[in-house]
Amino acid sequence: MIRPRGQRTATQGNSRKARATPAASLRPLRAVFLDVGDTVMRPSPSWEQIYAMAFAEYGIEVDVEALRVALRQAYHHGGWGMEGGFEPNEETSFQRTVQIDRLAIEGLGIGPLPDAFFRRLSELFLVTSHWHVFPEVPAALDGLRARHLIVGAVSNWVWSLPELLHSLELVSHFDFIAASARVGFEKPHPGIFRYALKQAGVRPSEVIHVGDHLDADVEGALNVGIAPVLIDRNDRFKREDVRRDVPIITALDQLLPIVDARGVADSARSA
């Protein structure tokens, strides 16, 4: 997965200048794309606490707050910081995550750590009890399916996302899963959104994308003509930081009135 979400950056604050999606060009919906981390679920109790568990197994004490800050700085871009495409395989995603984690950890004066530490860290992030699915999410996903919409997970995540969603009994809610490690592009690159559009068999004007990151989710969606919705569960953003035509929600069930206001395509209802 892509680890902690960073705070708003100057680049993010300029996302209002991203290419517009004119309202007149929007069609009734046929699909909804959802980010996963901090949109559908989060680590429990937190990203940094899972890291702390791995450190403890190696006999290393760590200042959890300092670790939180270091990780958010390292992952401030909402992904691995890979602007172009990359080889979509499990080892590539693992090594890129290790590279960023090493930078964050070494900044705390810890290390160098063996690859075995990072593989153990990956294992800990696959433990279902280490994840909290936001309580309104299952019903919200059921609501999207009841509206006969195609629902896709579009997330900057490591190779194991499908297996994790299966373990958490969420995979059946999705028609497809576009994990960046398996696609070869990460948000905000257009490649991952185009992959999702192809999987869904829809046009950009027939989709809403929901996510918690201004660059990766809002700007990334706008740049391919998809209407975004920003989910802000932790009051990270101010209204003036976000384009006026981009709705802000604080829980996923708040998406359903937005969907109903937009309307669902007849082809979706008859599917």
CORHULIN-V41559 format. One record per residue. RES is the residue in three letters. NEAR is the number of other C-alpha atoms within 12 Angstrom. Layout:
res:RES near:NEAR
res:RES near:NEAR
This chain:
res:MET near:45
res:ILE near:45
res:ARG near:41
res:PRO near:38
res:ARG near:42
res:GLY near:31
res:GLN near:30
res:ARG near:28
res:THR near:22
res:ALA near:15
res:THR near:20
res:GLN near:32
res:GLY near:24
res:ASN near:19
res:SER near:32
res:ARG near:27
res:LYS near:21
res:ALA near:30
res:ARG near:21
res:ALA near:27
res:THR near:30
res:PRO near:16
res:ALA near:16
res:ALA near:11
res:SER near:16
res:LEU near:24
res:ARG near:28
res:PRO near:30
res:LEU near:37
res:ARG near:38
res:ALA near:44
res:VAL near:52
res:PHE near:49
res:LEU near:46
res:ASP near:50
res:VAL near:46
res:GLY near:41
res:ASP near:39
res:THR near:40
res:VAL near:41
res:MET near:35
res:ARG near:34
res:PRO near:32
res:SER near:24
res:PRO near:19
res:SER near:27
res:TRP near:37
res:GLU near:34
res:GLN near:30
res:ILE near:34
res:TYR near:41
res:ALA near:30
res:MET near:28
res:ALA near:26
res:PHE near:28
res:ALA near:18
res:GLU near:18
res:TYR near:20
res:GLY near:13
res:ILE near:20
res:GLU near:19
res:VAL near:27
res:ASP near:20
res:VAL near:24
res:GLU near:17
res:ALA near:23
res:LEU near:32
res:ARG near:30
res:VAL near:23
res:ALA near:33
res:LEU near:39
res:ARG near:30
res:GLN near:28
res:ALA near:31
res:TYR near:35
res:HIS near:30
res:HIS near:36
res:GLY near:44
res:GLY near:40
res:TRP near:43
res:GLY near:28
res:MET near:27
res:GLU near:20
res:GLY near:18
res:GLY near:23
res:PHE near:24
res:GLU near:21
res:PRO near:23
res:ASN near:21
res:GLU near:24
res:GLU near:19
res:THR near:25
res:SER near:37
res:PHE near:32
res:GLN near:23
res:ARG near:30
res:THR near:35
res:VAL near:32
res:GLN near:24
res:ILE near:30
res:ASP near:39
res:ARG near:27
res:LEU near:24
res:ALA near:30
res:ILE near:34
res:GLU near:21
res:GLY near:19
res:LEU near:23
res:GLY near:18
res:ILE near:23
res:GLY near:20
res:PRO near:19
res:LEU near:24
res:PRO near:17
res:ASP near:19
res:ALA near:18
res:PHE near:27
res:PHE near:31
res:ARG near:22
res:ARG near:25
res:LEU near:33
res:SER near:34
res:GLU near:22
res:LEU near:28
res:PHE near:38
res:LEU near:27
res:VAL near:22
res:THR near:22
res:SER near:19
res:HIS near:27
res:TRP near:29
res:HIS near:25
res:VAL near:31
res:PHE near:26
res:PRO near:17
res:GLU near:21
res:VAL near:29
res:PRO near:24
res:ALA near:22
res:ALA near:29
res:LEU near:37
res:ASP near:22
res:GLY near:25
res:LEU near:38
res:ARG near:27
res:ALA near:21
res:ARG near:28
res:HIS near:27
res:LEU near:38
res:ILE near:41
res:VAL near:41
res:GLY near:42
res:ALA near:42
res:VAL near:51
res:SER near:51
res:ASN near:48
res:TRP near:44
res:VAL near:42
res:TRP near:33
res:SER near:30
res:LEU near:34
res:PRO near:32
res:GLU near:22
res:LEU near:32
res:LEU near:32
res:HIS near:18
res:SER near:20
res:LEU near:25
res:GLU near:17
res:LEU near:31
res:VAL near:23
res:SER near:22
res:HIS near:32
res:PHE near:33
res:ASP near:27
res:PHE near:29
res:ILE near:41
res:ALA near:40
res:ALA near:42
res:SER near:48
res:ALA near:38
res:ARG near:33
res:VAL near:34
res:GLY near:33
res:PHE near:38
res:GLU near:44
res:LYS near:47
res:PRO near:41
res:HIS near:37
res:PRO near:30
res:GLY near:28
res:ILE near:41
res:PHE near:50
res:ARG near:31
res:TYR near:32
res:ALA near:43
res:LEU near:35
res:LYS near:19
res:GLN near:24
res:ALA near:30
res:GLY near:25
res:VAL near:30
res:ARG near:28
res:PRO near:35
res:SER near:32
res:GLU near:36
res:VAL near:44
res:ILE near:51
res:HIS near:52
res:VAL near:49
res:GLY near:46
res:ASP near:48
res:HIS near:50
res:LEU near:46
res:ASP near:39
res:ALA near:46
res:ASP near:47
res:VAL near:49
res:GLU near:41
res:GLY near:45
res:ALA near:46
res:LEU near:38
res:ASN near:31
res:VAL near:33
res:GLY near:30
res:ILE near:41
res:ALA near:45
res:PRO near:50
res:VAL near:41
res:LEU near:47
res:ILE near:35
res:ASP near:32
res:ARG near:24
res:ASN near:20
res:ASP near:17
res:ARG near:25
res:PHE near:25
res:LYS near:18
res:ARG near:18
res:GLU near:15
res:ASP near:28
res:VAL near:32
res:ARG near:29
res:ARG near:17
res:ASP near:23
res:VAL near:34
res:PRO near:27
res:ILE near:33
res:ILE near:27
res:THR near:26
res:ALA near:31
res:LEU near:40
res:ASP near:26
res:GLN near:27
res:LEU near:34
res:LEU near:31
res:PRO near:18
res:ILE near:27
res:VAL near:36
res:ASP near:21
res:ALA near:13
res:ARG near:24
res:GLY near:26
res:VAL near:32
res:ALA near:26
res:ASP near:16
res:SER near:20
res:ALA near:26
res:ARG near:19
res:SER near:12
res:ALA near:14
